[in-house]
Amino acid sequence: MVDYSAKLDKTIMDRYMDLDTGGCVQAMYVWIDGSGEGLRAKTKTVDFEPQSPSDLPVWNYDGSSTAQSEGSNSDMYLHPVAIFKDPFRRGNNKLVMCDSYKYDQRPAETNFRKTCAEVMERAKASHPWFGIEQEYTLLCQDKHPFGWPKLGYPGPQGPYYCGVGANKVFGRDIVEAHYRACMYAGIKIAGSNAEVMPAQWEYQVGPCEGIEMGDHLWMSRFILHRVCEDFGVVASLDPKPMPGDWNGAGAHCNFSTLAMREKGGMKHILDAVEKLEKRHDDHIRAYDPNNGEDNARRLTGFHETSSIDEFSSGIANRAASIRIPRQVGDTGCGYLEDRRPSSNCDPYRVTEAIVRTTVLNDWNN
């Protein structure tokens, strides 16, 4: 039996974190594993403070332990692509987002950043902006929702969304710690709020242009898991963590181009919606790591979702596939919200799919 009550005294760490490192810097390389959802990390010492990913060397790891290669040919390569300040080690230490490549330099199966970067480069004249609303659920280590009674359920949904009070929100300390850690790191975190289901939270990242969206969201997730590790809880990105009359978790993607943001942009927004409708099935397959299977549990047409089998759109309609905010409808320009991506989506796949469909009119089948 695992003793979940055993915890290390984190205050002891303070006496070590201020030690002089002789000018050396710890660079924690972070990458996506073979699940397409999990993150892994390992640390390299360098004798300088890196200012950009290109300052850091390509590294390697054992892909047979991350479901990305066979043991007989296990070496995988890590290519640094984005760099952030490390809110845990602080000082000059860094967090480094990396791409994964096979022994022959082909991208790993879960490396969707490469093609996303290529698409964003082709579409850069349109200045695609993104903002993603990342929902997640806090769980105890026994997988029970954090703060829920061990026997029974909390009261029905209603008072929890953006709520305040010990009987309405659970885990605010974790949320605040994550928020500040992201700000320190340089993540473009835009806000946070308690969600509809108790123990469920949301934070927003953006606006980010092009490939930056995926880099910042993935690293914000790493920081979330790392903060939760310190608190002894688990951040679940399961799109439907609790069956029954409870909201699921998504990663709604707000999107605009320069033309959409300028006067008369509504025409371009509606054109984009029409294109998205024609590619609905393709987007559903791209919007969770399991080609739509995870989202099928969430996109039921209930609990503020559209049906996975039907495309819909509307102004201020949270039960639609694509929502056009009321303010956008009033001003005639702005952005659209794609509400279909699941909470465990790969933001590289999501943003690439949206740009391929709405800007490039191009899809690789």
TORGU-949060 format. One record per residue (C-alpha): chain; residue in three letters; x, y, z negated; residue number from 1. Coordinates in steps of 0.2 Angstrom, whole numbers. Example, Ala and Ser with C-alpha at 12.3 -4.5 7.8 and 13.67 -1.06 7.14 Angstrom:
2
+-----+------+-------+-------+-------+-----+
: mol : type :    px :    py :    pz : seq :
+-----+------+-------+-------+-------+-----+
:   A :  ALA :    62 :   -22 :   -39 :   1 :
:   A :  SER :    68 :    -5 :   -36 :   2 :
+-----+------+-------+-------+-------+-----+
END
This chain:
365
+-----+------+-------+-------+-------+-----+
: mol : type :    px :    py :    pz : seq :
+-----+------+-------+-------+-------+-----+
:   A :  MET :     0 :     0 :     0 :   1 :
:   A :  VAL :     7 :    17 :     5 :   2 :
:   A :  ASP :     8 :    30 :    -9 :   3 :
:   A :  TYR :     1 :    46 :    -1 :   4 :
:   A :  SER :     3 :    55 :   -17 :   5 :
:   A :  ALA :    22 :    54 :   -17 :   6 :
:   A :  LYS :    28 :    71 :   -12 :   7 :
:   A :  LEU :    45 :    79 :   -11 :   8 :
:   A :  ASP :    48 :    95 :   -21 :   9 :
:   A :  LYS :    50 :   107 :    -7 :  10 :
:   A :  THR :    58 :   121 :   -18 :  11 :
:   A :  ILE :    74 :   111 :   -19 :  12 :
:   A :  MET :    77 :   115 :    -1 :  13 :
:   A :  ASP :    79 :   133 :    -5 :  14 :
:   A :  ARG :    96 :   130 :   -12 :  15 :
:   A :  TYR :   102 :   122 :     4 :  16 :
:   A :  MET :    94 :   133 :    17 :  17 :
:   A :  ASP :   105 :   148 :    12 :  18 :
:   A :  LEU :   122 :   139 :    14 :  19 :
:   A :  ASP :   134 :   147 :    26 :  20 :
:   A :  THR :   135 :   137 :    42 :  21 :
:   A :  GLY :   151 :   145 :    48 :  22 :
:   A :  GLY :   143 :   153 :    63 :  23 :
:   A :  CYS :   136 :   136 :    69 :  24 :
:   A :  VAL :   118 :   136 :    75 :  25 :
:   A :  GLN :   105 :   121 :    74 :  26 :
:   A :  ALA :    95 :   120 :    91 :  27 :
:   A :  MET :    80 :   108 :    89 :  28 :
:   A :  TYR :    76 :   101 :   106 :  29 :
:   A :  VAL :    57 :    97 :   108 :  30 :
:   A :  TRP :    49 :    86 :   121 :  31 :
:   A :  ILE :    33 :    78 :   126 :  32 :
:   A :  ASP :    33 :    59 :   124 :  33 :
:   A :  GLY :    26 :    45 :   134 :  34 :
:   A :  SER :     8 :    47 :   127 :  35 :
:   A :  GLY :     7 :    64 :   135 :  36 :
:   A :  GLU :     1 :    71 :   119 :  37 :
:   A :  GLY :    14 :    67 :   106 :  38 :
:   A :  LEU :    30 :    78 :   103 :  39 :
:   A :  ARG :    47 :    72 :    98 :  40 :
:   A :  ALA :    62 :    82 :    92 :  41 :
:   A :  LYS :    81 :    80 :    88 :  42 :
:   A :  THR :    94 :    93 :    83 :  43 :
:   A :  LYS :   110 :    98 :    91 :  44 :
:   A :  THR :   124 :   109 :    83 :  45 :
:   A :  VAL :   131 :   123 :    94 :  46 :
:   A :  ASP :   144 :   135 :    89 :  47 :
:   A :  PHE :   135 :   151 :    96 :  48 :
:   A :  GLU :   118 :   159 :    96 :  49 :
:   A :  PRO :   109 :   154 :   112 :  50 :
:   A :  GLN :    99 :   168 :   120 :  51 :
:   A :  SER :    91 :   159 :   134 :  52 :
:   A :  PRO :    88 :   140 :   138 :  53 :
:   A :  SER :   101 :   141 :   151 :  54 :
:   A :  ASP :   114 :   144 :   137 :  55 :
:   A :  LEU :   111 :   126 :   131 :  56 :
:   A :  PRO :   117 :   110 :   138 :  57 :
:   A :  VAL :   107 :    96 :   145 :  58 :
:   A :  TRP :   105 :    82 :   132 :  59 :
:   A :  ASN :    98 :    65 :   131 :  60 :
:   A :  TYR :    88 :    53 :   121 :  61 :
:   A :  ASP :    82 :    35 :   120 :  62 :
:   A :  GLY :    66 :    34 :   131 :  63 :
:   A :  SER :    63 :    16 :   126 :  64 :
:   A :  SER :    58 :    23 :   108 :  65 :
:   A :  THR :    46 :    36 :   116 :  66 :
:   A :  ALA :    37 :    24 :   128 :  67 :
:   A :  GLN :    46 :    32 :   143 :  68 :
:   A :  SER :    59 :    19 :   148 :  69 :
:   A :  GLU :    65 :     1 :   146 :  70 :
:   A :  GLY :    78 :    -4 :   134 :  71 :
:   A :  SER :    89 :   -10 :   147 :  72 :
:   A :  ASN :    90 :     7 :   155 :  73 :
:   A :  SER :    84 :    19 :   141 :  74 :
:   A :  ASP :    93 :    35 :   143 :  75 :
:   A :  MET :    82 :    50 :   147 :  76 :
:   A :  TYR :    88 :    68 :   150 :  77 :
:   A :  LEU :    82 :    84 :   141 :  78 :
:   A :  HIS :    83 :   100 :   151 :  79 :
:   A :  PRO :    80 :   116 :   140 :  80 :
:   A :  VAL :    66 :   127 :   148 :  81 :
:   A :  ALA :    61 :   139 :   134 :  82 :
:   A :  ILE :    68 :   145 :   118 :  83 :
:   A :  PHE :    60 :   151 :   102 :  84 :
:   A :  LYS :    66 :   157 :    84 :  85 :
:   A :  ASP :    65 :   143 :    72 :  86 :
:   A :  PRO :    53 :   148 :    57 :  87 :
:   A :  PHE :    59 :   133 :    47 :  88 :
:   A :  ARG :    78 :   135 :    47 :  89 :
:   A :  ARG :    77 :   153 :    51 :  90 :
:   A :  GLY :    93 :   163 :    54 :  91 :
:   A :  ASN :   100 :   161 :    71 :  92 :
:   A :  ASN :    93 :   143 :    73 :  93 :
:   A :  LYS :    82 :   139 :    88 :  94 :
:   A :  LEU :    67 :   128 :    94 :  95 :
:   A :  VAL :    70 :   123 :   112 :  96 :
:   A :  MET :    56 :   117 :   123 :  97 :
:   A :  CYS :    63 :   104 :   135 :  98 :
:   A :  ASP :    58 :    95 :   151 :  99 :
:   A :  SER :    61 :    76 :   152 : 100 :
:   A :  TYR :    69 :    67 :   166 : 101 :
:   A :  LYS :    74 :    49 :   170 : 102 :
:   A :  TYR :    91 :    42 :   173 : 103 :
:   A :  ASP :    90 :    46 :   191 : 104 :
:   A :  GLN :    84 :    64 :   188 : 105 :
:   A :  ARG :    66 :    61 :   193 : 106 :
:   A :  PRO :    54 :    69 :   181 : 107 :
:   A :  ALA :    46 :    58 :   168 : 108 :
:   A :  GLU :    28 :    53 :   170 : 109 :
:   A :  THR :    23 :    65 :   157 : 110 :
:   A :  ASN :    33 :    79 :   164 : 111 :
:   A :  PHE :    20 :    90 :   172 : 112 :
:   A :  ARG :    30 :   106 :   169 : 113 :
:   A :  LYS :    40 :   104 :   184 : 114 :
:   A :  THR :    26 :   104 :   197 : 115 :
:   A :  CYS :    17 :   117 :   186 : 116 :
:   A :  ALA :    32 :   129 :   187 : 117 :
:   A :  GLU :    32 :   126 :   206 : 118 :
:   A :  VAL :    14 :   131 :   208 : 119 :
:   A :  MET :    15 :   146 :   197 : 120 :
:   A :  GLU :    30 :   152 :   208 : 121 :
:   A :  ARG :    20 :   151 :   223 : 122 :
:   A :  ALA :     5 :   160 :   215 : 123 :
:   A :  LYS :    15 :   173 :   206 : 124 :
:   A :  ALA :     9 :   187 :   218 : 125 :
:   A :  SER :    -9 :   185 :   210 : 126 :
:   A :  HIS :    -2 :   187 :   192 : 127 :
:   A :  PRO :   -12 :   172 :   184 : 128 :
:   A :  TRP :   -15 :   176 :   166 : 129 :
:   A :  PHE :   -21 :   162 :   154 : 130 :
:   A :  GLY :   -26 :   162 :   136 : 131 :
:   A :  ILE :   -30 :   145 :   128 : 132 :
:   A :  GLU :   -41 :   142 :   112 : 133 :
:   A :  GLN :   -33 :   127 :   103 : 134 :
:   A :  GLU :   -45 :   118 :    91 : 135 :
:   A :  TYR :   -39 :   105 :    79 : 136 :
:   A :  THR :   -45 :    96 :    64 : 137 :
:   A :  LEU :   -35 :    94 :    47 : 138 :
:   A :  LEU :   -35 :    76 :    41 : 139 :
:   A :  CYS :   -29 :    68 :    25 : 140 :
:   A :  GLN :   -16 :    55 :    28 : 141 :
:   A :  ASP :   -29 :    42 :    26 : 142 :
:   A :  LYS :   -37 :    50 :    42 : 143 :
:   A :  HIS :   -52 :    57 :    31 : 144 :
:   A :  PRO :   -56 :    75 :    35 : 145 :
:   A :  PHE :   -47 :    87 :    24 : 146 :
:   A :  GLY :   -58 :    94 :    10 : 147 :
:   A :  TRP :   -73 :    82 :    14 : 148 :
:   A :  PRO :   -80 :    72 :     0 : 149 :
:   A :  LYS :   -73 :    54 :    -1 : 150 :
:   A :  LEU :   -90 :    47 :    -2 : 151 :
:   A :  GLY :  -103 :    55 :     9 : 152 :
:   A :  TYR :  -102 :    70 :    20 : 153 :
:   A :  PRO :  -102 :    89 :    18 : 154 :
:   A :  GLY :  -118 :    99 :    22 : 155 :
:   A :  PRO :  -123 :   101 :    40 : 156 :
:   A :  GLN :  -115 :   113 :    52 : 157 :
:   A :  GLY :  -120 :   131 :    50 : 158 :
:   A :  PRO :  -110 :   140 :    36 : 159 :
:   A :  TYR :   -92 :   135 :    41 : 160 :
:   A :  TYR :   -89 :   144 :    57 : 161 :
:   A :  CYS :   -78 :   159 :    53 : 162 :
:   A :  GLY :   -83 :   156 :    35 : 163 :
:   A :  VAL :   -76 :   161 :    18 : 164 :
:   A :  GLY :   -76 :   153 :     2 : 165 :
:   A :  ALA :   -70 :   136 :    -6 : 166 :
:   A :  ASN :   -86 :   127 :    -1 : 167 :
:   A :  LYS :   -85 :   133 :    17 : 168 :
:   A :  VAL :   -67 :   132 :    23 : 169 :
:   A :  PHE :   -54 :   119 :    19 : 170 :
:   A :  GLY :   -35 :   122 :    22 : 171 :
:   A :  ARG :   -33 :   140 :    25 : 172 :
:   A :  ASP :   -16 :   140 :    17 : 173 :
:   A :  ILE :   -10 :   129 :    31 : 174 :
:   A :  VAL :   -18 :   140 :    44 : 175 :
:   A :  GLU :   -10 :   156 :    38 : 176 :
:   A :  ALA :     7 :   147 :    36 : 177 :
:   A :  HIS :     6 :   141 :    54 : 178 :
:   A :  TYR :     0 :   159 :    60 : 179 :
:   A :  ARG :    15 :   167 :    52 : 180 :
:   A :  ALA :    27 :   154 :    58 : 181 :
:   A :  CYS :    21 :   156 :    76 : 182 :
:   A :  MET :    23 :   175 :    75 : 183 :
:   A :  TYR :    41 :   173 :    68 : 184 :
:   A :  ALA :    45 :   161 :    82 : 185 :
:   A :  GLY :    39 :   173 :    96 : 186 :
:   A :  ILE :    24 :   162 :   101 : 187 :
:   A :  LYS :    11 :   174 :   109 : 188 :
:   A :  ILE :    -2 :   169 :    96 : 189 :
:   A :  ALA :   -17 :   180 :    97 : 190 :
:   A :  GLY :   -29 :   175 :    83 : 191 :
:   A :  SER :   -37 :   161 :    72 : 192 :
:   A :  ASN :   -53 :   156 :    64 : 193 :
:   A :  ALA :   -62 :   143 :    55 : 194 :
:   A :  GLU :   -73 :   132 :    67 : 195 :
:   A :  VAL :   -90 :   125 :    67 : 196 :
:   A :  MET :   -86 :   108 :    59 : 197 :
:   A :  PRO :   -78 :   109 :    41 : 198 :
:   A :  ALA :   -59 :   106 :    41 : 199 :
:   A :  GLN :   -59 :   111 :    60 : 200 :
:   A :  TRP :   -49 :   127 :    65 : 201 :
:   A :  GLU :   -44 :   136 :    80 : 202 :
:   A :  TYR :   -30 :   147 :    85 : 203 :
:   A :  GLN :   -28 :   157 :   102 : 204 :
:   A :  VAL :   -12 :   158 :   112 : 205 :
:   A :  GLY :   -11 :   172 :   126 : 206 :
:   A :  PRO :   -12 :   181 :   137 : 207 :
:   A :  CYS :     3 :   172 :   145 : 208 :
:   A :  GLU :     7 :   173 :   163 : 209 :
:   A :  GLY :    11 :   158 :   173 : 210 :
:   A :  ILE :    22 :   144 :   166 : 211 :
:   A :  GLU :    23 :   153 :   150 : 212 :
:   A :  MET :     6 :   147 :   144 : 213 :
:   A :  GLY :    11 :   129 :   143 : 214 :
:   A :  ASP :    28 :   133 :   135 : 215 :
:   A :  HIS :    20 :   143 :   121 : 216 :
:   A :  LEU :     5 :   132 :   118 : 217 :
:   A :  TRP :    16 :   116 :   117 : 218 :
:   A :  MET :    28 :   124 :   105 : 219 :
:   A :  SER :    14 :   131 :    94 : 220 :
:   A :  ARG :     7 :   113 :    93 : 221 :
:   A :  PHE :    25 :   108 :    87 : 222 :
:   A :  ILE :    25 :   121 :    74 : 223 :
:   A :  LEU :     7 :   116 :    68 : 224 :
:   A :  HIS :    13 :    98 :    66 : 225 :
:   A :  ARG :    28 :   104 :    57 : 226 :
:   A :  VAL :    19 :   115 :    45 : 227 :
:   A :  CYS :     6 :   101 :    41 : 228 :
:   A :  GLU :    21 :    90 :    37 : 229 :
:   A :  ASP :    26 :   102 :    24 : 230 :
:   A :  PHE :     8 :   102 :    17 : 231 :
:   A :  GLY :     6 :    83 :    18 : 232 :
:   A :  VAL :    -8 :    83 :    29 : 233 :
:   A :  VAL :   -11 :    79 :    48 : 234 :
:   A :  ALA :   -17 :    90 :    62 : 235 :
:   A :  SER :   -28 :    80 :    74 : 236 :
:   A :  LEU :   -30 :    85 :    92 : 237 :
:   A :  ASP :   -43 :    71 :    94 : 238 :
:   A :  PRO :   -57 :    79 :   105 : 239 :
:   A :  LYS :   -71 :    70 :    94 : 240 :
:   A :  PRO :   -63 :    66 :    77 : 241 :
:   A :  MET :   -80 :    63 :    69 : 242 :
:   A :  PRO :   -94 :    54 :    77 : 243 :
:   A :  GLY :  -112 :    60 :    75 : 244 :
:   A :  ASP :  -119 :    77 :    73 : 245 :
:   A :  TRP :  -102 :    86 :    72 : 246 :
:   A :  ASN :   -94 :    97 :    85 : 247 :
:   A :  GLY :   -79 :    91 :    95 : 248 :
:   A :  ALA :   -63 :   100 :    98 : 249 :
:   A :  GLY :   -58 :   108 :   114 : 250 :
:   A :  ALA :   -45 :   119 :   122 : 251 :
:   A :  HIS :   -55 :   132 :   131 : 252 :
:   A :  CYS :   -44 :   140 :   145 : 253 :
:   A :  ASN :   -47 :   159 :   149 : 254 :
:   A :  PHE :   -41 :   163 :   166 : 255 :
:   A :  SER :   -39 :   178 :   177 : 256 :
:   A :  THR :   -29 :   185 :   192 : 257 :
:   A :  LEU :   -25 :   203 :   195 : 258 :
:   A :  ALA :   -40 :   204 :   207 : 259 :
:   A :  MET :   -52 :   198 :   194 : 260 :
:   A :  ARG :   -45 :   210 :   181 : 261 :
:   A :  GLU :   -47 :   225 :   193 : 262 :
:   A :  LYS :   -63 :   235 :   198 : 263 :
:   A :  GLY :   -75 :   224 :   208 : 264 :
:   A :  GLY :   -66 :   209 :   201 : 265 :
:   A :  MET :   -83 :   200 :   198 : 266 :
:   A :  LYS :   -83 :   194 :   216 : 267 :
:   A :  HIS :   -67 :   186 :   214 : 268 :
:   A :  ILE :   -73 :   178 :   198 : 269 :
:   A :  LEU :   -88 :   171 :   206 : 270 :
:   A :  ASP :   -78 :   165 :   221 : 271 :
:   A :  ALA :   -66 :   155 :   208 : 272 :
:   A :  VAL :   -81 :   147 :   200 : 273 :
:   A :  GLU :   -88 :   141 :   217 : 274 :
:   A :  LYS :   -71 :   133 :   220 : 275 :
:   A :  LEU :   -70 :   125 :   203 : 276 :
:   A :  GLU :   -87 :   117 :   206 : 277 :
:   A :  LYS :   -81 :   109 :   221 : 278 :
:   A :  ARG :   -66 :   101 :   212 : 279 :
:   A :  HIS :   -75 :    97 :   196 : 280 :
:   A :  ASP :   -70 :    78 :   196 : 281 :
:   A :  ASP :   -52 :    82 :   199 : 282 :
:   A :  HIS :   -52 :    95 :   185 : 283 :
:   A :  ILE :   -60 :    82 :   173 : 284 :
:   A :  ARG :   -46 :    70 :   176 : 285 :
:   A :  ALA :   -33 :    83 :   173 : 286 :
:   A :  TYR :   -41 :    90 :   157 : 287 :
:   A :  ASP :   -36 :    76 :   145 : 288 :
:   A :  PRO :   -21 :    64 :   144 : 289 :
:   A :  ASN :   -33 :    49 :   148 : 290 :
:   A :  ASN :   -40 :    55 :   164 : 291 :
:   A :  GLY :   -57 :    60 :   157 : 292 :
:   A :  GLU :   -59 :    46 :   144 : 293 :
:   A :  ASP :   -56 :    57 :   129 : 294 :
:   A :  ASN :   -67 :    71 :   135 : 295 :
:   A :  ALA :   -81 :    59 :   139 : 296 :
:   A :  ARG :   -83 :    58 :   120 : 297 :
:   A :  ARG :   -84 :    77 :   118 : 298 :
:   A :  LEU :   -93 :    83 :   134 : 299 :
:   A :  THR :  -110 :    76 :   131 : 300 :
:   A :  GLY :  -121 :    91 :   134 : 301 :
:   A :  PHE :  -123 :    93 :   115 : 302 :
:   A :  HIS :  -113 :   103 :   102 : 303 :
:   A :  GLU :  -109 :   118 :   113 : 304 :
:   A :  THR :  -103 :   107 :   127 : 305 :
:   A :  SER :  -108 :   104 :   145 : 306 :
:   A :  SER :  -111 :    87 :   152 : 307 :
:   A :  ILE :   -95 :    79 :   159 : 308 :
:   A :  ASP :  -105 :    73 :   174 : 309 :
:   A :  GLU :  -112 :    90 :   179 : 310 :
:   A :  PHE :  -104 :   106 :   183 : 311 :
:   A :  SER :  -112 :   122 :   177 : 312 :
:   A :  SER :  -109 :   140 :   174 : 313 :
:   A :  GLY :  -117 :   156 :   167 : 314 :
:   A :  ILE :  -114 :   172 :   158 : 315 :
:   A :  ALA :  -112 :   170 :   139 : 316 :
:   A :  ASN :  -118 :   152 :   140 : 317 :
:   A :  ARG :  -107 :   141 :   129 : 318 :
:   A :  ALA :  -116 :   125 :   135 : 319 :
:   A :  ALA :  -109 :   128 :   153 : 320 :
:   A :  SER :   -93 :   121 :   161 : 321 :
:   A :  ILE :   -88 :   139 :   165 : 322 :
:   A :  ARG :   -93 :   153 :   154 : 323 :
:   A :  ILE :   -92 :   171 :   160 : 324 :
:   A :  PRO :   -91 :   182 :   144 : 325 :
:   A :  ARG :  -105 :   195 :   142 : 326 :
:   A :  GLN :   -93 :   209 :   142 : 327 :
:   A :  VAL :   -86 :   204 :   159 : 328 :
:   A :  GLY :  -104 :   203 :   166 : 329 :
:   A :  ASP :  -107 :   221 :   160 : 330 :
:   A :  THR :   -91 :   228 :   166 : 331 :
:   A :  GLY :   -90 :   218 :   182 : 332 :
:   A :  CYS :   -72 :   213 :   180 : 333 :
:   A :  GLY :   -61 :   203 :   168 : 334 :
:   A :  TYR :   -59 :   184 :   167 : 335 :
:   A :  LEU :   -68 :   167 :   166 : 336 :
:   A :  GLU :   -68 :   154 :   152 : 337 :
:   A :  ASP :   -66 :   135 :   157 : 338 :
:   A :  ARG :   -73 :   126 :   143 : 339 :
:   A :  ARG :   -69 :   108 :   149 : 340 :
:   A :  PRO :   -51 :   105 :   143 : 341 :
:   A :  SER :   -50 :    94 :   128 : 342 :
:   A :  SER :   -41 :    99 :   113 : 343 :
:   A :  ASN :   -27 :    86 :   117 : 344 :
:   A :  CYS :   -25 :    92 :   135 : 345 :
:   A :  ASP :    -8 :    96 :   143 : 346 :
:   A :  PRO :    -8 :   115 :   146 : 347 :
:   A :  TYR :     4 :   112 :   161 : 348 :
:   A :  ARG :    -9 :   101 :   170 : 349 :
:   A :  VAL :   -24 :   113 :   165 : 350 :
:   A :  THR :   -16 :   129 :   171 : 351 :
:   A :  GLU :    -8 :   120 :   187 : 352 :
:   A :  ALA :   -25 :   113 :   192 : 353 :
:   A :  ILE :   -34 :   130 :   190 : 354 :
:   A :  VAL :   -21 :   139 :   200 : 355 :
:   A :  ARG :   -21 :   126 :   214 : 356 :
:   A :  THR :   -40 :   127 :   215 : 357 :
:   A :  THR :   -44 :   145 :   214 : 358 :
:   A :  VAL :   -28 :   154 :   220 : 359 :
:   A :  LEU :   -19 :   142 :   232 : 360 :
:   A :  ASN :   -34 :   132 :   238 : 361 :
:   A :  ASP :   -22 :   117 :   237 : 362 :
:   A :  TRP :   -23 :   100 :   228 : 363 :
:   A :  ASN :   -11 :    86 :   228 : 364 :
:   A :  ASN :   -22 :    70 :   228 : 365 :
+-----+------+-------+-------+-------+-----+
END
